Amino acid sequence: MDEYEKFKSMEQDLEEKHPHKVVAIHHGKVISIGDTYDEVMKKVHEQGIKESFIHRLGPSEDSIAIL
């Protein structure tokens, strides 16, 4: 399962728990949640991770994924 598919399987639960937050997923696990892309990217890089799936949560109908 790739990162996007894993995200889609967790999306509803994440949106309920963390509405409008930015989330990073790596190897199928949430590795960072924050208020801004910059905050999440900083946490991801501090963990030594160079690539991850990052997405702003919200109600699904107005969400856009950045790959």
Secondary structure, DSSP 8 states (H G I E B T S, - for coil): --HHHHHHHHHHHHHHHSTT-EEEEETTEEEEEESSHHHHHHHHHHTT----EEEE-S-GGG--EE-
